[in-house]
């Protein structure tokens, strides 16, 4: 990974982006940005993030696997919700020089913590032994084992043989589902690089719940505010700051939102309420199968991909402009 990526603000974006911004309506604002370095572990709230060809820098670049190399997720290991991560130090953005200093193996690392566990330190650019037959969903390939100390830490924490592995950006390619988006690279994300949700939709949902839930149940990369509840469902093409994003599909939810991210305990909400107010059945989306599928948020990709000599930055406070909408909810990909 390069030591430094220079990003001049005036050269990042095409003139078409500027025209689209001027001609589009301001709709919402980015209120939070989240990065999830280790798949299914807790996220980190950051004031800004670098957009790379596979998603945010460091997002889902690591995952915990079993003795056969298969990914653990909260679906089967809800205790992963209790694993917290901290970058040390945070990456530095120089507002005057428009530069981001990227980490070296020696000076930047993750601090990983869990209940009744000592702190685990893992270098952000640590390669390690190459292991084959690492798999997540339909994909399998090779990855970098992050060492015996990390393996012992997660083995003790989960009570079963475990390893921490890092995605090989230098040689491996994992593509998103071509039924929704072509030639989109991802690391260890489930579907696509980014997920967006709105505070307004969460507030609406919580008014139907006896016990309100936090946005961490839904694990978005972007949390936005200022739009109508579930108004983001109809967004098709948007600008976040000056970067163009394409909506790929409504985000159908698995059991993870029913896991309390503070305790790791599993319940029935908010899925049961979402079945009533925001499901395939309640929205009358005939193409959805099964009919009980529930939705919250949008999956999206960036249409201004980074090059090796450019950085693209999004920040909390960035405005969101809607460039194009779907005509109705039945037209939205699911």
MOKA-V347013 format. One record per backbone hydrogen bond with DSSP energy under -1.0 kcal/mol. CO is the residue of the C=O (numbers start at 1). NH is the residue of the N-H. Records with the same first field share a line. If there is no record, write none. Layout:
BEGIN
CO->NH / NH
END
This chain:
BEGIN
3->102
5->100
8->11
14->18
15->19
16->20
17->21
18->22
19->23
25->322
28->320
29->225
30->317
32->223
33->46
35->44
36->60
37->62
38->41
44->35
47->316
49->314
50->57
52->55
55->52
56->59
60->188
61->167
62->39
63->165
64->72
65->163
66->69
69->135
70->66
73->76 / 77
77->80
78->81
79->82
80->83
83->42
84->113
86->111
88->109
92->101
94->98 / 99
98->7
99->94
100->5
104->108
108->124
109->88
110->122
111->86
112->120
113->84
114->117
120->112
122->110
123->126
129->145
131->143
134->141
135->71
136->139
139->136
141->134
143->131
144->166
147->151
148->152
149->153
150->154
151->155
152->156
153->157
154->158
155->159
163->65
164->146
165->63
166->144
167->169
168->171 / 172
174->186
177->180 / 181
184->176
194->300
195->221 / 222
196->298
197->224
198->202
199->203
200->204
201->205
202->206
203->207
205->208
214->217
215->218
221->34
222->197
223->31 / 32
224->199
225->29
228->231
230->233
231->234
232->235
234->326
236->247
237->323 / 324
238->245
239->321
240->243
243->240
244->303
245->238
246->301
249->299
251->296
255->258
256->259
258->267
260->264
265->260
268->272
270->274
271->275
273->277
274->278
278->295
279->283
280->285
284->286
285->288
290->293
291->281
293->280
294->253
297->251
298->196
299->248 / 249
300->194
301->246
307->310
312->51
314->49
315->318
318->30
319->241
320->27 / 28
321->239
324->236 / 237
328->331
329->332
333->250
END
